[in-house]
Amino acid sequence: MSSILALDPLPHRQSWEKSLGEFLSMVVKANPDKVFVEIAGRQITYAEFYRRCRSAASMFQSLGIGRGDRVCMFLPNVPEVLYTWFGLALIGGITVTINTAYRRDEMAFILNNAEASALVAHESLIDVATQAADIAPCVRHRLVVGDNPAADGWRDYGSMLAGSPELDALPEVAPTDISMLQYTSGTTGNPKGVQVTHQMYVSAGQGFALWTQATPEDRFFTCLPYFHANAQYYSTMGTLAAGATLVVQDRFSASRFWQQVRDARATVVNFIGMMMPVLAKNDPQPDDADNTVRLFYGSPAFSPDFLADFEQRFGTDIIVGFGMTETCYGTIETIRGERRPNSSGQPRRHPDPAFENTVRIVDDEGSPVPNGQPGEITIKNPATMAGYWRNEAETNASLRDGWLFTGDLGWLDDDDYLYFVDRKKDVIRRRGENISSQEVEDVIKAHESVLDCAIIAVPSELGEDEVKAYITPRPGASPQPEDVIYWCADRLAYFKVPRYIEIRDELPRTPSLRVRKDVLRQEREDLISGCFDREAAGIQIRR
């Protein structure tokens, strides 16, 4: 039987209206001696986890960090991610995650935009972290995580945590307070900080435990990074809500995945789109179905044939859904329920019927359109972001009359099944990462041999997008694709570096001289033949 903990409301509050501290306290009381998480070779019980979070809260308080102050994390999947996130939540502080693939300028933008008081970085990332912090004067405290931390200007997180008493007198934190700034790429070129509230996390966990029919016996597994919302909303919060155990790996490895899953005795696995085609392309093995996984959850929707083949081969169920950092309450399929081809399911439910989640499709004026007609996907529920951090224009464009305008196109059938069509926003989705085309264009345009550049998404064999750059040379110059690749690799995270490059004498333009990307996308059926392919050239850029 499903078990969803911490559902009983406090007086005059709905069941999801809790701070993370209130939620965690209730969960720990029910499971003090049970293992909550297995991460980086450590097993941590619920009670031990809560103690370390209270020590982290005390540690941050000793640095003068309190309600509303921002602390950035530049960490792989290690326990300190969780101690920092929940420790700050206990005192009303705000965690800011930073993608560990970011380089100096990308990271410094977030530090400065968030006006971070402190930075927590891993010893393996200390060089980039130091470079970024040096150009972010707001950062007053630098804490390093690792077994052998030694860096000028940095303090050892581990010794500070060990020397901090457990904080007993916790300040009052409201469910609507901000717990996280989750930066996501946008069309303007600069990332936007999604303000995630405490009750968004609580309701996400309560919902995920329901959608996965989780019990305390389940063992959730994730190999997704904590600087993305998926591991936060679903794996971590779902585990807490179910009173289950979470097993965390640092990254996805196609060759090691199934052995990791077997070693973890995993029952529920979260995925992002590129993982499933990669796993399916592995040569079939006699023991493919020799695993304990009862359910995979992720997105996007796959073809019925792909899903049927995967489920039969690996002996598991799959459900897919539509969600986003701005709200995890989009749509979802039900386990062994009706599956409609290429649909992402129906609006997600909360265990409490008082939680209302509505999905509708609107036209360019914001008016609802009939079922079957495509338009912009809009969502309304209590688990929606408070807005974008210090970005009033983007907030007003996305939040209107209580509705979240997703910037994605789709349509609903007569039974409210959602079908995703395309992205309205000019954002490329590559291997689970959102990429701003303008950001990549700006980097390439700075190359001395480049006059102009246009970035578009082209189809990937893995089911998402690849990045293609159209480049026009400066007069008399001859930019070499390899040089452009290495130029980008020094200035951008690896996943933003174009795979394909096409050198053109000119680009199609509007009368106002803006590049016509729609023409580039439609000028021929095959957009990658005949152009430079970084992977075919054998260029390795991942650090």
N, C-alpha and C positions, 0 to 999 in steps of 0.2 A: 504494500500500500504506500502511496506517495506520502511523504512527510515534508511539510513546508513549515519551517520554524519562524519564530518572531513575526507571526501574523496578527496576533491579538493587538488591537489598537490601544493606545493610551487614552485617557478620558478626553473627549471632545476632538479626537483626531481619527482620521481614517487609518486603516491598517498599514498603509504604505508610508504614512507621514511620520517617519522616524529619522533621526540622525544616524550616521554610521556607528557612532558610539553606543547609542541605545540598542541598535540592532545587534551589534557584536556582543554586547553584554548579555543579552537574552540568549544568543546562540551558545556562548561559552558556558553558561550555567547549565545548559542541557547536555553538553558534550565535553566536560573539562579534560578528561584523560584520553580522548580519542585523537588520533592523528588528523590534523586539519590539512597539512600540506607537506608534500615531499618535493624538495626543490634544492638544486645544486648539491646533491648528496646528503641532505639533512632531512630528518623527520621532525616535525614541529607539531606538538599537540595544540588543541584549542586553548587550553589554559596558559601554556607557555607562550603561545602567540600573543595572547591578550596582555600578558605581563611585559613582553618586549615592546609591544605597541605603547603601553603606558610609560615605559622607560624612554622610548623615543619621544613621546609627548613632553616628558620632563626635560630631555636633552634639548629639544627645540625651544622650550620655554626659557632655558638657561641662556640661550643665545638672543633672547629678546624677541622671539618670533611668537606671534599670537594670532588672534582671530583676523582673518582677511589677508594675512601676509603670505607671499608666494615663495615656494621653495621648488627649484627645478631638480629633476632627477635625470641623470645621464648614465643609465645603468642597464646591463643585460638582465636576464631573468635570474635574480638572486633574492634571498630573503629580505634584504634591506629595501627592496622595492616595496614590499608589503608593510614592513615596519614604518617606513617613511610615510606612505599613503595613509595608513590607518592612524599612526601616531599623530600626524598633523590633523586628521579629521577629529580626533578626540579634543583638540584645543581650538578647533575652528580655523585652522590654517588651510592653505590651498596648495595642493600638489600640482606641479607642472611637469609633464613627461616630455622628454626630448628623444627623438629617433637616434639610435646609436650609430646610424650611418651618416649623420649630418657632419658637415665640415665646419670650419671656424665661423664663417659669416652666417651660415644658416642657423647655427646654434646661437650666435650672438644676437641675432634678430629676436629670437624667442626670449632670451634672458632680458634684453632691454625692453621688449614690448610688454612682458609680464612684470617688469620691474622687480625681479626676483631678489629677495633678501639673502638667499643662500643657494648654493649649488652642491648637490651630492653627486659625485662621479666615481666611476669604477677605475681602479688603477690601470687597467688595460686601455682606457680611453683618456688618460690624464693629459696627454699632449694636446689634443684638440680641445679638451675642456679648459686647460690653462690658457690657450690662445684666445678662446672665446670669452672667458671671464676677464681677461686683461682688457678687453674693449667693451666691457659691461660694468660701468662704475657702480651700478646699483647693488652688485653682488658683494656683500660684506663678509660672508662666511663661506669657506670652501671646505667640504668634508670629503674624504676619499675612502672608498670601500675596497677591501682586498685583504689577502693574507699577508702581504708584505708591503703595506703602504708606506711610501717614502717620497714625498714631493714637497719642494719648497712652497711655503705659503698655504699648505693644506694640512688639515687636522684629521686624525685617524677616527673614522666613524665608529669602528668597533670598540676602541677603548673608551670613547666618549659615551657610547651606549651602555657599556658594562659599568661605567661609573655613575650612571644616572639612576636615581631611585624611581620606583614605580609611582607615577602620579596618581594620587587618590582623589583629590578634590578637582574634579573635572568641571570646566566651565560649561554653561548652558550653550548648546549649539542647536540652531533651528533646522528642521528638515529641509527648508528652502534655502539654507546657506549653501555657498559654493564649496564643493570639495575638491574639484579638479578643473584645471584648464587643459583641455585636450586639443592641441593644435592640429588643424587639418588644412590641407592646401586648398586654395580658392582661386577663382578666375583672375584676381587682381595681381597674382604673383607672390604675394606675401601670405603666409599661413594665418588662419583665423583661430582664435582661442575659444573653443566651445566651453561655455560655463556649465559644468555638470553639477547638479545639486545632490545633496545627500539622499533625498527621497527618490531621485532617479536611479541611484545605485540600489537602494533597498527594493524598489519595485521591480527592477531588472532581475535581481536574484529571486524574488518571490515568483515572478513570471517564469523564469527559466526552469526552476524546479518543477513548475506545473507542466510546461510544454514538453519537458523531457521525461515526465512521470518519474522523477527522481526519488530515491529512498536513501536513508542513511548508509545503506550497504553499497551505494554506488561509488565508483572511483572515476572522477572526472579527469580528463587528460587534455593538456594543451601544450603545443609547441609554438604558440604565437607569442609575439613580444608584448610586454606590459606597456610599451609606449603606444599601443593601439587599444581601442576601447573593447575589442572582442574579449580579450583575456580578463579584462576588468569586469565588464557587465555580466558576462555569461559564465565563464569558468570559475572565477573567484566568488562572485556574489551568488551564483547558482549553487556552488558547493556549500557556502555558509547557510543558505536558506534551507537546503536539504539536510544539513548536518552530516554531510558526506566527507570524502577525502579527495584532495586535489593533487594531481601529479603534474609537475611542470618541467618541461625541457626547454633549453635555451633557444633552439631554432628547429625548423623543419629540415629533415634529411630524408630524401626518398629511399636511400639505401638502408638507413637504420630505423626507419619509422616503425615497421611492424615488429621488430625485435624490441624496440622501446615500449611499444604498446603492450606487448606480451609481458615484458618484465614489470610493467606498471600494473598489470592485471586490470587494465582500463575497461570501463563499461560505457562511458559517454565521451565522445571525442568531438572537439570543435575544429572546423576547417575553414579555410578561405578558398576561393574558387580554383586557384592554380594547383592546389594540393591534389585534388581528386583526379584530374587528367594525368598528372605525373604518376600517381600511384597506379592508375589503370594501365599506363604504358609500360610498367615493369613487366618483365617476362613472367607468365603464370608459373606458380610454384605449387607443389602438391599440398603444402600446408597453408595456403592462402586463407582458408577459413578457420585455421587453428588460432583463434583469438577469442577474447572475452567481451569484445565490443558489441553492445546491443544496439547502439545508436550513434550515427554521425549527424552533427548539425552544422549548417553553414549556409553560404550563398555563393554564387547566384543559382537560379534554377537551371537544371540540366535537362537534356532530352530524356524522354521516357525510356528509350533503349539503353542509354548510358546508365541511368539509375538502376534499371533492372539487371543489367549485366554486372554492375559493381556489387549490388546487394547479393546476388547469387554467388558471385566469385568469392566474396569475403565474408559471407554469412552474417550480414548485419542489415539494419534498417538505416535509411537516410531521410531526414526532413530538411527542407530548405526554407528560407525566409527572406524578407526584405526589411532591413533596418539601417540605421546610420548612427554616427556619433551623436547627432543632435537629438535623437530619440531611438531607443532600442525597441519601442513598441510600434512596429510597422505591421507586417503580416507574417504568418508562419503556417506550415502544414501541420497536420496532426499525425501522430505515430499510427501507422497502418490505417490511416483514414483515406478518404477519397483524394486521389492525386489527379489534378488536371494538367495536361501537358503544357510545359513551359510556364506554369503559374508558380508564384511564390506564396500561395496559400491565402488565407483569410485574415482579417484583423486579429491581432493577438489579444488574448484575454488575460486578465489578472485573476488570481484565486478569489478575490473579493469582487462580487458583482457590482459594487458601488464604483469600481474603477471603470471608467468609460473610455474606450479607444475607438476612434472613428477614422476611416480612410476614405478620401473622396478624390475625384479627378476634376480639375478646373481648367478653364481656357485662359488665354493671356490676360483677360480682364479679372480673373479670379472667380468667375461664375461657374458653378457645377455644370458638367456636361453629361449627356445621357450615357448609360452603360454601353460598353462596346466602343465608345469613341475615345481616342487617345487625348491626353492632356497632361498637365503637371500633377504629380502625386502630392497631395497635401494630407497632413495627419494632425489629429487633435487628441491629447490625452494629458494626464497629470505628470507624465514622465518625459517632458520636453525641456530642452535646454532653457536656461534663463536668458540666453542671448550670446552674442559674440563679445569677447573681452574688449572693451574700449573701442568698439567698432559699431557706432550707431547706425551708419548707413546700411551695412550688411545685416544688422539685427532687424532693422525696420523692413528690409526687403524680404527677410526669411520668416519673421513672426508677424502675422497680420490677423487681428481679430481672434486671437487664440489659436490660430492655425499655423502649423509649420509648413512653409512652402519648400519642398525638398530640392527643387531644381532638376528633378528627374521626371522623365516622361513614362506614362503607363496607361493602362486601361483596366476597368473592372467589368466582370461579367455580372449577370443578374443575381448571382449568389455571393457577390462581394469577393470573388477570387481575383487577386491582383496579377497583372501581366506587365512586366517591365519591358519598356520599348527602347529607350536610349537615354543618354545624359543630356539634359538641357544645358548644363554648365560645361564650359570648355575645360574639363578636367580629365586627365588620362588615368585609367586604372590599370596599374601594372603590378602583378604578383602581390596583390593585397595592399598596394600603396597608391595613394592619390598623388598625382603629379600636376602641377600647374604648368601649362604650356608656356605661359609668358615668362616664368622664372627661368626655364631652360633656354628660351629664346634670348633673354637678356644676357645670359652667360656667353652664348655662342656669338652674339653680336659684338661682344667685347674683344673677340679675337682679331688680331691685326689684319688678317687676310679676308675677313668676312664683311660684306656690305650689309646684307640682310638675311633674315632667317625666319622660317615658319615651322612650327612643331605641330604635328597631328598624331592621332592614334591610328595604328594599323592593326589588323587582326593578328593575334598570337596563336600559335599552335596549342598553347596551354589554356585557351578559353577566355582570356582577358585581352589586354592591349599590349602592343609594343610601341615604342617611341620612334617616330621617324622625323628627321630634320631635313627640310629643304633649304639649301644654302645658295645665296648668290655672292660671287666673289667681289672684292674691291677691284676697281680698274687696275689691270696689270698684275694682279695677284692670282695665285693658284692654290687655294686652300686644299690640303690633303686630308682626306677623311680620318686617317689615323691620328694626325695632329689634333684635329678637332675633338676626337674621342678623349685623348689624354688631357687636353685643355679642360674639358668638362669634368673628367674624373678628379682633377685637382680642386674643383670648385663646387661640385655637387655630390650628393649621396649617390652611390653606385646605381641605385634603381632608377634615377632620373637621367642617367647618361643615355643618349640615343643609341638604339641598336642599328638603325638604318640611316644612311645619309645619301641624299641625292643632290648633286651640284647642278644648279640651273642658271642660265643667263639672266632670267627674270622670273618674277612671280606674278600670278594673276592678281589684279587689284581692282578695287572699287573706284568710282570717280574721285573719292576723297583720299585715294592712295592706300587704303587699308587692304591687307592681303585677303584674298578670297579663298579661305580655307575650304569652303564648300566646293569650290571648283577643283581644288587639289584632291579632295576626297573622292570626287566623282569622275575625274578625267580618264581613268581607266579601271578595269576590273581588278587587275593585279597591281597593287601599289608597291610591291617590294622587289619584283623581278628587275634585274638590271641595275640595282643600286648597291652601294656598299653595305655589307652586312658584318657588323662587328663580331658576332659570334662565329660566323663562317671564316672570318679572318684569324680566329684564335686569340683575340685580344681579351685578356683576363683583367678585370678592373676591381673586383670585389676584394676589400681589404680584410 
